[in-house]
Structures are given as structure tokens and as C-alpha cells.
Amino acid sequence: MADEVVGGVRFSSDDRVARVTLARPDKRNAQTPETWQRLREIGDGLPPSVRAVVVTGEGSSFSAGLDRSMFGTLPGQLAEGDSAFLDLIAGYQAGFSWLRRPDFISVAGVQGHAVGAGFQLALACDVRIAATDAQFTMAEPSLGLVPDLGGTQVLVDLVGYSRALEICATGRRVGADEAREIGLVTAVVPPGDLAAAVDDFVEAVAAAPHGAVSMTKALLLGARDRSYADQLLAERQAQLSRIRSLAEDLRGSESHA
């Protein structure tokens, strides 16, 4: 199933794989509030059969970040009051946070610039595969802002506090090779091989038993917030659920033998 471009985003899905494509190549896939609304709608309506979500950008850049034209709307948004403004940002964040859900694995295929909101969209995904020309930049502090689309916690988890602070505070570009060395990306490939590398990963994810993969993702996502003893308990409970499911499948196959 394929949709037209809405909010600068193209969406398509089959039984197991959904593809989210930023589709404003003439603007280097700069993002707007309409982009984030569309991303949120995609997450809300994702078919339950989907096992993997692929996030990419058309053209030479993954995403150059915020469309600067949105800055002109800020005075009017602030005039509506602090609470309304915080709710507005929460809605924007929802366009990114659904990519962390445990019922699928999300992967970003990143080429060229991944700046600001583009960097954070890549961080929202479980896995990042980069082309050799990829450059990651957290530009918000350089603009007098803070990263507010969910990227701060993930960045610290991936590279540690000191390096995360250095990347954000300086606004410098992190190239693909450095990104791999510090754990921002899992693989770096030539630009012409990026789509195939992403598809290979997605094929492996989609082929694995879904219940086991989703429960493992949930365990890993919750690990930082649990004590070691609580994590052991969570593993036991998840394994019990999996064994019960496998036993039911076995009984079902025997009854049809």
C-alpha cells in the first residue's frame, strides 16, 4: 500500500515492512510541524502486521533539520500560553517516539546531512545504517535552542554524557566513520549500497520470530530503568511468556498432524 506525499512524508507498507520517506529533496528534507503531524499519524495507524519500519530521505540528504520558515510562527504560539506551548511540543515529540515501540524494529538509512531534527529522527530509530557521506549535527544549541524531539537521552545512551555534550554544545559535524567508532551507527556502507544494506537488515528482522524479537526489544529498552535484580525478574517473566507461546504452538501443530 502506498500513499501520496503528505506533510513532506511518503508512506508505504506491505505485510511486514513499512517505509517512511522524507520527501522534500528540494529542501534537503527539512522538517515542518506538518512533517511531525504526519509522522505521528503514521505511527498511530501502523498496521499491526508490520515487523520493521524503515526511515529514509529522498535525494542527497537524510534531513537538514528544521525548516527555518517555522520560526516566524513562534511568537503566535507563545502567545497562547506556556501550557499550550508545552502541549504543542509534546505533539511534535509523538511524531518521533513511536519509533521506539517494541512491536517492531525501526532502522534509519542515513545519507548526507542529518542535522538537528534530522539527527533526532535518526536517533529515534533502533538502528542507524549510514552511507560514507553521512554527517550528523545537533544544531539546536547553535541556534539558541535545545534538542527537544527525544534525541538527548538516546544520544547519551549511545555515546556517553561527555561526548554527547561535546557534540551538542559545539554543533560540529560527526562523519560516518566517527559515528561508527563511537556507536552512533551500526554500519557504514558506500552510498550506492545503502538501500541494500538496510533491506538486508530488515529482511533478517522480519524473518525472526516476532514475539521473541519484540519482547527482547522491550527488555533492552527497560534495562536502564531497572535494578539488576529487577532486570533478571523481567527476563524470567518474558521467557515464561515465550515458552507458553511456543508450547501452545506445538500443541496446535500436533492437533493438526
C-alpha positions in Angstrom: 0.0 0.0 0.0 1.4 3.4 -1.0 0.2 6.9 -0.1 0.8 10.2 -1.7 3.2 12.7 -0.1 1.6 14.3 2.9 3.4 16.8 5.1 6.5 16.1 3.2 6.4 12.4 4.0 5.7 9.4 1.8 4.5 6.2 3.5 4.1 2.7 2.2 3.7 -0.7 3.8 3.3 -4.4 2.9 2.5 -7.2 5.3 5.8 -6.9 7.3 7.7 -3.8 6.3 6.7 -0.1 6.5 8.7 2.6 4.8 8.7 6.2 5.9 10.4 8.5 3.4 11.0 12.2 3.9 10.1 13.6 0.5 11.2 17.2 0.2 14.5 16.7 -1.6 14.5 20.2 -3.0 14.6 21.4 0.7 17.1 18.7 1.7 14.1 17.1 3.5 13.8 20.0 6.0 11.1 19.3 8.5 8.0 21.3 9.5 5.2 20.8 12.1 3.2 19.2 9.2 6.0 16.6 8.9 5.8 15.8 12.6 2.0 15.6 12.5 2.2 13.2 9.5 4.8 11.1 11.3 2.5 10.9 14.3 -0.4 9.8 12.2 1.7 7.1 10.6 2.6 5.7 14.0 -0.9 5.8 15.2 -2.2 4.0 12.1 0.6 1.5 11.6 -0.7 -1.9 10.5 -0.3 -4.5 13.3 1.4 -6.9 10.9 4.4 -4.6 10.5 7.7 -6.1 11.8 10.1 -3.4 10.7 9.9 0.3 9.9 12.4 1.9 7.5 13.0 5.6 7.7 14.9 7.3 4.8 15.2 10.6 3.0 14.9 11.3 -0.7 17.8 12.9 -2.5 21.3 13.7 -1.3 20.4 14.4 2.4 18.5 12.4 5.0 17.2 15.7 6.6 18.7 19.1 7.0 16.6 19.7 10.2 14.1 22.4 10.8 12.6 24.4 8.0 13.6 27.9 9.2 10.3 29.3 8.0 8.6 27.8 11.1 10.5 30.3 13.3 8.0 33.0 12.2 5.2 31.2 13.8 6.8 31.1 17.3 5.5 34.4 18.6 1.9 33.5 17.9 2.4 30.0 19.5 3.9 31.5 22.7 1.0 34.0 23.0 -1.3 31.0 23.6 0.4 30.4 26.9 3.1 28.1 28.4 0.8 25.1 28.9 -0.4 25.2 25.3 3.1 25.6 24.0 4.3 22.6 26.1 1.4 20.5 24.7 2.4 21.6 21.2 6.0 20.3 21.7 4.6 17.0 23.2 2.7 16.5 20.0 5.8 17.1 17.9 7.7 14.6 20.1 5.0 12.0 19.5 6.0 12.0 15.8 9.3 10.5 16.8 8.7 8.5 20.0 6.5 5.9 18.4 9.6 4.5 16.6 10.7 3.1 19.9 7.7 0.9 20.4 8.6 -2.8 21.0 6.2 -4.3 18.4 8.6 -3.6 15.6 12.2 -2.7 14.9 13.0 0.7 13.3 16.0 1.4 11.1 17.2 4.7 9.6 19.1 4.7 6.4 21.1 7.9 6.6 22.9 9.6 3.7 24.3 13.1 3.5 23.2 15.6 6.1 21.3 14.6 9.3 21.0 17.9 11.1 19.1 18.8 14.2 15.6 17.3 13.8 17.1 15.0 11.1 19.7 13.8 13.6 17.0 13.3 16.2 14.8 11.3 13.8 17.7 9.0 13.1 18.2 8.7 16.9 14.6 7.8 17.3 15.2 4.6 15.4 16.5 1.5 16.9 19.3 1.1 14.4 21.1 3.5 12.1 22.9 2.4 8.9 24.9 5.3 7.3 26.4 6.0 3.9 30.0 7.1 3.9 28.9 10.7 3.1 26.6 10.9 6.2 27.2 13.8 8.6 25.4 14.1 11.9 25.0 17.6 13.5 23.0 18.6 16.6 22.5 22.2 15.5 19.8 23.4 18.0 22.2 24.9 20.7 23.9 26.8 17.9 20.5 28.4 17.1 19.8 29.2 20.7 17.5 26.2 21.2 17.7 22.8 22.8 17.2 19.4 21.2 13.5 18.6 22.1 12.4 15.8 19.9 13.6 12.9 22.0 17.2 12.8 21.0 19.0 13.7 24.2 18.5 10.5 26.2 19.3 8.3 23.3 22.4 10.2 22.4 23.7 9.9 26.0 22.9 6.2 26.0 24.8 5.7 22.8 28.0 7.7 23.2 28.1 8.8 26.9 27.4 12.1 28.6 30.7 13.9 27.9 30.8 13.1 24.2 27.0 13.8 23.9 27.6 17.2 25.5 30.5 18.0 23.3 28.6 17.1 20.1 25.6 19.2 21.1 27.5 22.2 22.6 29.9 22.6 19.7 27.4 21.8 16.9 30.2 20.1 15.0 29.7 17.6 12.3 30.2 13.9 13.1 31.2 12.0 10.0 30.1 8.5 9.2 33.4 6.8 10.3 33.5 8.6 13.6 29.8 7.8 14.1 30.5 4.1 13.7 33.5 4.3 16.1 31.5 6.0 18.9 28.4 3.8 18.5 26.0 6.2 16.8 25.6 3.9 13.8 26.0 0.2 13.4 27.3 0.1 9.9 28.8 2.4 7.2 28.5 1.5 3.5 29.0 3.3 0.2 26.1 5.5 -0.8 25.1 3.1 -3.6 24.9 0.2 -1.2 22.8 1.9 1.5 19.4 0.7 0.3 20.6 -2.8 0.0 22.2 -2.8 3.5 19.0 -1.5 5.0 17.0 -4.1 3.2 19.3 -6.9 4.3 18.8 -5.8 7.9 15.1 -5.6 7.6 14.8 -9.0 6.0 16.7 -10.6 8.9 14.5 -8.8 11.4 11.2 -9.6 9.7 12.2 -13.3 9.4 12.9 -13.7 13.1 10.1 -14.9 15.4 8.1 -11.7 16.1 7.2 -12.4 19.7 10.8 -13.1 20.7 12.1 -10.0 18.9 9.5 -7.7 20.4 10.0 -9.0 23.9 13.8 -8.7 23.6 13.4 -5.1 22.5 11.2 -4.4 25.4 13.7 -5.9 27.8 16.5 -3.8 26.4 14.5 -0.6 26.4 13.6 -1.1 30.0 17.1 -2.2 31.2 18.4 1.2 32.1 15.5 1.9 34.5 15.6 -1.4 36.3 17.9 -2.7 39.0 19.9 -5.8 38.1 17.6 -7.9 40.2 14.5 -6.4 38.5 16.0 -7.0 35.1 16.5 -10.7 35.9 12.9 -10.9 37.0 11.8 -9.2 33.8 13.8 -11.7 31.8 12.2 -14.6 33.7 8.7 -13.3 33.1 9.4 -12.7 29.4 10.8 -16.2 29.0 7.8 -17.7 30.7 5.6 -15.9 28.3 7.6 -17.1 25.3 7.7 -20.8 26.5 3.9 -20.7 27.0 3.5 -19.4 23.5 5.8 -22.0 22.0 4.1 -24.8 23.9 0.7 -23.6 22.6 2.1 -23.5 19.0 3.4 -27.1 19.5 0.1 -28.3 20.8 -1.7 -26.7 17.9 0.6 -28.3 15.3 0.2 -31.8 17.0 -3.6 -31.4 16.9 -3.4 -30.8 13.1 -1.0 -33.7 12.5 
